[in-house]
C-alpha cells in the first residue's frame, strides 16, 4: 500500500468539501517545530476482507498543530510488502465528515457503518485496504486534535 497519490484538481471530498489528498510514505515525517503540539492515539482496527474472521491490527492516529488541516493514519510494518510502516495523510475534515455520511472521492474514503463503526477505505496502485474503526475512538482522537489547536 505504499504510494503517493493525489486527487485531480477540482475534486472534493463530500460534505466537508475538503480535497481528499492521501499520501502513504515509507519514511519518517519531518519533526514538527518545537512550538507545535502533537496528538498520537493508538487504536485497534479491523481489516475487512472476504475472510469470515476479521483481523485486528494496531493503528496509530497522529496529528500535529504544525499541520492543522491534516491527520495521519499509520499502519504497522507487517501489513506492508516493503516491511515498513505505512502512513496515510489526509484532511482532518474528511475524517470528521465521514463519521456522519459517506465522504471522499479519491484515495481515501470514509463512511459510517452502523452507529458504532466507521470504515476507512485506502486506495493505492498496489490495491485497496478497507479498515473498520470504532467511531468513539475516532471522535476521541478528533476532540483531542481540536483541543490542541484551540490552545495554540
C-alpha positions as CSV (number, residue, x, y, z in Angstrom):
1,X,0.0,0.0,0.0
2,X,3.0,2.3,-0.3
3,X,2.3,5.1,-2.7
4,X,1.9,8.8,-3.1
5,X,-1.4,9.9,-4.6
6,X,-3.4,13.0,-5.1
7,X,-6.9,13.7,-6.5
8,X,-7.1,15.6,-9.7
9,X,-7.7,19.4,-9.2
10,X,-11.3,20.4,-8.6
11,X,-12.3,17.1,-7.0
12,X,-13.6,17.4,-3.4
13,X,-14.5,15.0,-0.7
14,X,-18.2,15.1,0.0
15,X,-19.9,17.1,2.6
16,X,-16.8,18.7,4.2
17,X,-15.6,20.0,0.8
18,X,-12.1,19.0,1.7
19,X,-9.9,17.9,-1.1
20,X,-9.1,14.2,-0.5
21,X,-5.4,14.1,-0.8
22,X,-3.7,11.0,0.6
23,X,-0.1,10.2,0.9
24,X,1.4,6.9,2.0
25,X,5.1,7.0,2.8
26,X,7.8,4.7,4.0
27,X,9.9,7.4,5.5
28,X,9.5,9.2,8.8
29,X,7.7,12.5,8.6
30,X,9.7,15.6,9.3
31,X,9.8,16.6,13.0
32,X,7.3,19.3,13.9
33,X,8.6,22.7,15.1
34,X,9.4,22.9,18.8
35,X,6.3,25.1,19.3
36,X,4.0,22.6,17.6
37,X,1.8,20.3,19.7
38,X,1.2,16.7,18.7
39,X,-1.5,14.2,19.4
40,X,-0.9,10.5,19.0
41,X,-3.5,7.9,19.8
42,X,-3.1,4.1,19.3
43,X,-6.3,2.2,18.4
44,X,-7.3,-1.3,17.4
45,X,-8.8,-1.5,13.9
46,X,-10.1,-4.4,11.8
47,X,-9.0,-5.3,8.3
48,X,-12.1,-6.1,6.3
49,X,-11.7,-8.9,3.8
50,X,-13.7,-11.8,2.4
51,X,-12.3,-14.0,5.2
52,X,-15.1,-14.6,7.8
53,X,-12.8,-13.8,10.7
54,X,-11.6,-10.2,10.9
55,X,-8.0,-9.4,11.6
56,X,-7.4,-6.8,14.4
57,X,-4.4,-4.5,13.9
58,X,-2.8,-1.7,15.9
59,X,-3.1,1.7,14.2
60,X,-1.6,5.0,15.2
61,X,-3.6,8.1,14.6
62,X,-1.4,11.2,14.6
63,X,-1.9,15.0,14.4
64,X,0.4,18.0,14.8
65,X,-0.6,21.6,15.2
66,X,2.0,22.4,12.7
67,X,-0.3,20.8,10.1
68,X,-3.7,21.7,11.5
69,X,-5.7,20.5,8.5
70,X,-4.2,17.0,8.2
71,X,-4.4,13.8,10.1
72,X,-2.1,10.8,9.7
73,X,-3.1,7.1,10.0
74,X,0.0,4.8,10.4
75,X,-0.3,1.1,9.8
76,X,2.3,-1.4,11.2
77,X,5.1,-2.7,9.0
78,X,3.8,-6.2,8.9
79,X,1.0,-5.1,6.6
80,X,3.4,-3.6,4.0
81,X,5.1,-5.6,1.3
82,X,8.2,-3.4,1.9
83,X,8.0,-4.3,5.7
84,X,7.9,-0.6,6.7
85,X,5.3,1.5,8.5
86,X,2.7,2.7,6.0
87,X,1.4,6.3,6.7
88,X,-1.5,7.9,5.0
89,X,-2.0,11.7,5.3
90,X,-5.4,13.2,4.5
91,X,-7.7,16.1,5.6
92,X,-9.0,16.1,9.1
93,X,-12.3,17.4,7.8
94,X,-12.6,14.3,5.6
95,X,-12.3,12.0,8.6
96,X,-14.8,14.1,10.6
97,X,-17.4,14.3,7.8
98,X,-17.1,10.6,7.1
99,X,-18.3,9.8,10.6
100,X,-21.7,11.2,9.7
101,X,-22.1,10.3,6.0
102,X,-20.1,8.7,3.1
103,X,-17.3,11.1,2.1
104,X,-14.4,11.0,-0.2
105,X,-13.8,10.7,-4.0
106,X,-10.2,9.9,-4.2
107,X,-7.6,7.7,-2.5
108,X,-9.3,7.9,1.0
109,X,-13.0,7.4,1.5
110,X,-14.8,7.3,4.9
111,X,-18.3,6.3,5.9
112,X,-20.2,5.3,9.0
113,X,-21.1,1.6,9.3
114,X,-24.0,1.5,11.7
115,X,-23.9,3.6,14.9
116,X,-20.6,2.4,16.4
117,X,-18.3,1.7,13.5
118,X,-16.7,3.7,10.7
119,X,-15.0,2.4,7.6
120,X,-11.9,4.0,6.0
121,X,-11.0,2.8,2.5
122,X,-7.5,3.4,1.2
123,X,-6.7,3.2,-2.5
124,X,-3.2,2.8,-3.9
125,X,-1.6,1.3,-7.0
126,X,-1.0,-1.9,-5.0
127,X,-4.7,-2.3,-4.2
128,X,-7.4,-1.3,-1.7
129,X,-7.4,-1.7,2.0
130,X,-10.7,-1.5,3.9
131,X,-10.3,-0.8,7.6
132,X,-13.0,-0.6,10.3
133,X,-12.7,1.6,13.3
134,X,-14.8,2.3,16.4
135,X,-16.4,5.7,15.9
136,X,-15.9,6.5,19.6
137,X,-12.1,6.2,19.2
138,X,-12.1,8.4,16.1
139,X,-14.3,11.0,17.8
140,X,-12.0,11.0,20.8
141,X,-9.0,11.5,18.6
142,X,-10.7,14.4,16.7
143,X,-11.7,16.1,20.0
144,X,-8.0,15.9,21.1
145,X,-6.9,17.4,17.8
146,X,-9.3,20.3,18.2
147,X,-8.2,20.8,21.9
148,X,-4.6,21.2,20.7
149,X,-5.5,23.7,18.0
150,X,-7.7,25.7,20.4
151,X,-4.9,26.1,23.0
152,X,-2.4,27.2,20.4
